[in-house]
Amino acid sequence: MSATEDVSGKVSRVIRIGTRKSQLARIQTDSIAAKLKELYPEVTLEIIGMTTTGDKILDTALSKIGEKSLFTKELETALEKNEVDLVVHSLKDLPTTLPPGFTIGAILKRENPHDAVVLHPQNAGQTLATLPQNSVIGTSSLRRAAQLKKRFPHLDFKDIRGNLNTRLKKLDDKEDYSAIILAAAGLKRMGWDSRISQILEPEDCMYAVGQGALAVEVRARDTDILEMVSVLHHKDTVLRCIAERAFLRTLEGGCSVPVAVHSELKDSQLYLTGAVFSLDGSDSLKETMQATLSAVNTGAERVEERVDEQVQRVGVTAAKIWGPDQDSAERLGSGLAELLISRGAREILAVARQLNDAR
């Protein structure tokens, strides 16, 4: 963070925000910058676009590259070198254990977390169930492919890489794919709702940990920046995502294994469904657990935790959200993972990992 002086001699703080360069990343970052500007009009915000490893390697499936921080590493390096003060990510790109010295200072209200089917224009009006035998569906996600192969055995699944614009172009310009599967959240943020042919419900395809939520990563020691971004936290999303991230961390899952979740918070009950799959979806384990959270909404009646970089749950610092509720969410996620592990989840994932490495 630096300071500039305007013509009147007034000093304004300059806060630099790091982001990936894709159109979607910029839209997401601009939305967060607008919120910060509204809350802190005196602050000058500067957006710095960067290219990450994941943006450069476009000919290989993400799961084959095996790097956990494909879309985050370069951004975190800039954060470490003080070149930027905060970084905006899609939460699902952030590993469940962050490098030392970093923390997630804000998780914003979640957009629709489900996956969406985008059909080739010539298949308008179809669904995955009605597409002809051996239709090719593009997805680079092992999680999506594993669930959909099991659910729709008449379809073929093929890798497709690139940002949203690139993938849609690959779908529309050729006839290689009958449809592609994308996160509904990204399509909505791009204003492309009209391309969504079908939203996949949990019984068809459960989503990725953190999908649909945006996260702001900061240096853990920057208490003023942490304090500043903490007002962006959306309580329900934070608690759901802490549970989901604790589930994934306990399973030791990442991009290279098919792990999926579904979470819901209603009437002080936090429900988490978690599942692991073999690559072809034939072998799977799925369970649901719930935790009771405090009935009282977080607010003035709560004694706030002091902003302290030590109070981090699965990489998240949320001092304004009642600590015991965060602990309950974290225990729910790790407890659900332990239940699946006791039933053989680690073995299913180990085989999935080996088969994926051998592909």
N, C-alpha and C positions, 0 to 999 in steps of 0.2 A: 504494500500500500504506500502511495506517495501523496504529496500535497501539491496543489498548484494555486497560484494567486490570480484572481481575476482583476479586471481594470479598476474595480473599486477597492482593491487591496484585500478583499475577503479571501481567506484561505479555504480551498475546497479539497476534500479528500478524493483521491483518484483510486478506484478499486478496479483491478484488472481481472477479467473473467476469461478463463481458458475453455475452449470448446473444440470439438472436432469440426472439420470444415464442411461436412455434408449439409445439404439444404435442411434436412430434418433436425440435425444437431443445432444448426443456427436458429431455426424456429423455436426449438426448446429453450435454448439459451436466451434468446430475445425475450421470451415470455417471462423467464425468471428475472432478467434485467429490468423489465417493465415493472414487475412487482416490487423489486428493491427500490427503484426510482420513486415509485409512489410512496413507499414507506419512509425513504430517506432522500427527499428532494435535493438536499444540499450536497449529496455525493455525486461525483462524476464517475460514470462507468465506462470502461474501455473493454471491448471484446476482442480477444486474440484467438484466431483460428489456427488449428494445428492438424497435421496429418499423423495418424497413428499406424502402427504395424498392421493392424486389422484392415485399415483402409488401403494399404499398399498390396497386401497379398490377396489377390482376387481369383487365383486359379486353383485354390486348395480349400477344401471344406474346413470350417473353423475347428471342428472337432479333431481334425488331423494335425493341426498346427500345435495343439497341446499346450499353448501358452495361456495362463489364466488371465493375464492382464493385457490382452490383445488391443483393446480399444481404450486403455486407460494409462498405460505406462508412460508414454511421452507427455501426457498431460500432468501426471504426477511428478515427472522429472522437472517440468517447468515450475510446479508448485514448490518443490524442494529447493530449487535455485532462486526462489523469490521473484521469478519472472511473471508469475500471476498470483493472485490472492485467493482465488477460489476457482473451482472447476465444476462444470455441469456435466453430468453423465446420465444415461439411462441406468437406473439402479441395477437392472439385470446384467449389465456389463461389469459391475464391480464385484471383485472376489469377496468372499465372506470374511476373509482375514486381510486387512489392509496393511501396507508397509508401515513400519514404526513411524510415528510422528504425524500420521494423517488420521482424519476422522470424517465421517459423514455428518455434517452439521445441520442438514435439512433434508427431509424427504417430503415432497409435495403431494397434494391430493392426487390420488391415482386416477388415471384415465381408465377406460375399459381394459382390463388385463387379458381378455381372451384373444385367441387367434382368429384370423379371418381368412376366408377363401376368396381369392380374386380369380375370376374365370377369364379365359381367353375370350375376346368378344364373340367369336363364333359359337361359344357354348352358353351364351346368355340364357338365363332361365333354368339352368341345370343346378344340381347340388352334387356333392361328392358321391352321394348314394346313387344318383341317376346317371352319372357319367359312364360312357361305354367301357367295356372290358379293356384292360391294359392302357387306359388313359394315363398319361405321364403327369405327375404332380411334382412341382419344383419346391424343394425346401432344403436348406442346408442344416436344419436342426435335427439331431438324433432323437430328441424328445418328441418332436412332432411326428417324425417318420415312424418311430416305434409304436406310438398310440394309433396312428391312422392306418398303418399296415394291418394291424389286428382288427380294427373296426371296419375297414373297407378293403378286404383282401383282393378285390377285383382290380385295384389300381396299382400302378407302378410309381415308385418314388425315385427322384433323381436330384442330385445336388444343384443348387443355384446360388451364386454368390453375387455380391455387389450391394450398394446402398439401395434404398427404396426405388429411386428413379431408374437405376440400372436394371433392377429386377423386373420392374413393370415394363420397361422397354424390351427386355429379353422375351417376356411373355407375349407382348402385343405384336412385335415386329416379325416373329417367326412362328412356326407351328410346332416347335419342340415340346412345348408344354400345353396341357389342356387347362391347367390352373396352377396357381402358386399359393403358398400359405405364408401369410405375413401377420405381424402383430397388429391388431385393430387400432391400438393406441397411436402408432406411427402414422397410419393412413388417416386417422381422424385429425391429428395435429397438422398434417400436410393439407387438410381440406379435401381429401380424396374419399370421403365417405361413400360417394356414389359408386366407387369401384368395389365396395364390399358386397359380395354376392351372398355370403352366409357367415354368420358368427358361430364359431364352434363352441358348443356348450361343454361343461366339464365331462359329461358322459362320453363325448366324442374325443375331446382333447383337453387335458388340464394344462395350465400355463406354466411358464418358467418362473422361478423365484424372483420376486421383485418386478415382474413384467408390468408395464403400464405406468410405473412410478418414476419420477425424476429425482435425482439426488444431487446435492451440492457438497463437494468434498473440499475440506479446508485443512490448513496446518493445525494440528491439535493444540499447539501452544498459543495460537492467535486468539486469545479469549475475546478480544473486541469484535473480530470478524465472526467468531462462533456465535457470540451474543446477537450480532446483527442478523445473521441468516437464520437463527433459531426460530424467529417468528414465522418462517415459511413452513415449519413442520405442520403436517396434517395428522392429528392424533390417531385416528382410526387406521390410516395408511401406515404410520410408523409402527403401530403395534402388530398389524398383520405382517408387515415386512420383516420385523424382528423375528417373529415366529418362523416365517418362511426361511430366512437366512440361517437361523439356528438349526433348522431341519437339514439344510444343505451342508452346513459346516460339519455337523455331526456325522453325516453320511460320507463326508470328504468327496462330495461330487463337484463337478465343474462342467465345462463345455463338452468334455469328451465322454459324458455318460448321460443316459436318458433318465432324468429326475424331473418330476412334475408336481405341482401343488395346486390347491384351491383353498382360499381362506375367506372367512366371513366373520363380521363382528356385529352381533345384534343382541339387544337386551343384556348388556354386560357379559355376554358369552362370546368367547373367541373360539371359532371352530377352524381346525386345520385338517385338511385331507392331504396326504402325501403319498407319492407312488414312485416306484422304481421299475424299470422295464428292461428286458433283453432287447437287443438291437431290432429284432423283427417283431417285438411286442408279444411273442407267444408266451413268454414267462414274465410274470409281473407280481408285485406285492403292493397292496393299497390298503390304507387304514385311515380312520378319522379319529381325532381326539379333540377335546375341548377344555378350556380353562375359564374360570370365573374371574372377571376383572372387577375393580371397585365400581359400585353403582354411581358414585358421585363423579360428575364431570371434573376434569382437571381445571383448576381455576384458583381464585384467591384463597379458597379454604385449604389449599394444599401448601405445605411448606416446600418451597422449591429447592431442589438440589442446586448447590452452587455450580456454575459452569466449571467443570473440572475434566480435563482431558482423560483422567483415569477412569471416570465413569463412562465406559464404552461398552455397548452390548452389540456383539457381532459387527463391530466397526461403526456403530451409530452412537452419537452423543445427542441426547434429547433432554436437556436439563429441565425444560418446562413441562414435561410429561411425567406424571406420577411414577416414581421409580419402581415401586412394587408391581405395578401393572406391566412395566417393561420386563421385569424379572419373570413374571408369570408367563408372558409371551415367549420369552427365551426358553424357559423350562418346557413349555408346550412343544416347541419345535424340536428341541433336543430329545425330549421324551418320546415323541412320535418316531423320530429317527431310530432311537434305541429299540423301540418295539419292532420296527421293520428289520433292523440288524439281527435281532434275536430270531427272526423268521427266515433269515438267509439273504437279506438285501445286499450285504457286502459281496457275497458270491455272485449274485446276478450282475452286479456292477463290475466286478473284476473280469468276468467273461466278456461283458459288453466292451470293456476297455481294450482287452486283448484282441477281440475281433475287429474293433475299429482301427487299432494300430496296424493290424494285418491287411486291412483293405487296400 
